[in-house]
Amino acid sequence: MDISYSIDISSSDLESLAILSNSLFAEKSRFSHSDFIDMSNQKDIYLIAKAYIKDSSEIIGYFVSRQILDEAEIYQIGIKDSYQGQNIGKHLLEFSLNILKEMKIKKVYLEVRNNNNKAINLYQKVGFIKYGLRKNYYENNIDAYLYRKELI
């Protein structure tokens, strides 16, 4: 199985990205097909990257961030359930951070549920540092940890 990473998102990819988001995230957190269309039409603001199986072009993961001047905020990273635990998320995140660095982004921010240990471990592995907390940020009074990473 040959996994590739790309920022070349076609219009036919957008529905697959929305289906994957729908399968991974709660209703308030997931992106719809129209969300992905809107983001892809604003390429100078959003970075969307995908992980896919090269021979079949099956999308198995994605990354979405938004650029604000020389900073970026990661909105979502998701890997299809059957491919989790294989370092695909780590490679997709590193690939995407390299693209952001090429775009002259200096700092990257994100927030993560304080009980999402898989995501927290991933972010810490690639050098994100926790710098804050938002109490009761998510539904069911779940706190959000705030993380950042310097790219320069």
N, C-alpha and C positions, 0 to 999 in steps of 0.2 A: 504494500500500500504506500503510494507516494503522495505525501501531503504538500500542498503548495499554499503560498500566502500572496495576496494581491490586493491592490487598491483599485484595480480595474473592475468596476461594478457595472454590469449591463442592466438594462431595463428588465430582462428576464430573471436576473438574480434577486430583484427586489421582493417578489412574492415569496421566494424561498427564505429570504432573510426574515420577512414578517412571520412566516409559519414557524421558523425556528424560535424567534423571539416569543411568539405566542405559547410555544411548548415549554419554554424555560422560565418565564416570569409571570408574576401575578398581573391581573388585569390593569392595575394602576401603573405598573412599571414597564409593561411591554410596549414595543413599537408596532404600529399597524403598517399595512402596505402603503397607505397614503403618507404616513410619517417618513418612511424610507424614501418615497418619491420626493417629498419636500426637501429632505436632507441631501439627496443626490443632486437635486437641482441647484443647491447652494454649495458647490464643491470648494469654494474658497473659504467656507466657514466650517464645514463638517469634514471629518476624515472617517470614511467607512472602509474597513479592511475585511477581507474574508479568508477563511481557511477552507480549502476544498481538496477533494480527492482528485488528483490530476487526470486519471484515465476516464472517470465518469463525470467529472465536474460537479459532483455532489457537494453542496455547501454544508460544512459541518461546524462552522464557527464564524463569529463576526465580532468586530470591534467598532464602536462609535465614539467619537470625541468631537468636541466643538472648540474651535480656535477663537480666542479673544485676545487681540493684539499679539504679544509674544508669549502668551500662556495658553494652555488647553485644559479642558475638563473632560475626563472620561465619563461618558454617560452609561455605557454598557459594554460588557464583554460576555459573550455566551458561547458555550461549546455544547454540541448535541450530546445528550446524556450518554449514549453508547460509546462516545469517544473521550469522555472525561477521564482523568487520571492517567493520561498518556503524554503529558507535557505539551499538548497542542495549544492549550490556553497560554502557557508560558511563552511558547514560540510566537504565537500570534501577538501577544502583548509586546514582546521584544521587537518584533518586526514593525509593529505600529509605532512604538516609541522611537525607533530609528527614523521612520518617515517623518514624525513630528520634529525630530532633531534637524533633519534636512530642511524642514520648513522654517527653521530658525526659532522654534519654540524653546523657551528657556525653562519653564516650570510646567508641570502637569499635576492636576489635582483630581481627586475623586472622593466619593463618600461610599461607605459600605456598611451594611447591617452589622452590628456588633456580634451577631451570632452566626455570621457566614464565615466560618473558619477556613473553608477551602479558598475562598477569595482572598481573605486576609493573608493566608500563607503565601498565596501566589504573589500578591502585591509586595509583601516583604521580601520574597525571594529575588525580585527584580529591583529592589532598592527603594521602594516607597517607604516613607517615614510617617508615622502617626503624629499629627500635630493638634488634634482637637476632637471634640465630641459635640454632637447635637442630640440633646435629650428628646426622647419620644418623637423622633423624626419620622419614623415609618409607622404604618398601621400597627395596632396592638401594642403601642407604646414601646416599640423597639428603637433603641438608640442607633445613631449613625456615627461611625468613626470617620474622621477626616484624615486623608493621606495626601502627601505631595512628594514629588520627585523632581530634582534639578537635572536638566539635560545638558547643561553647559559644562 
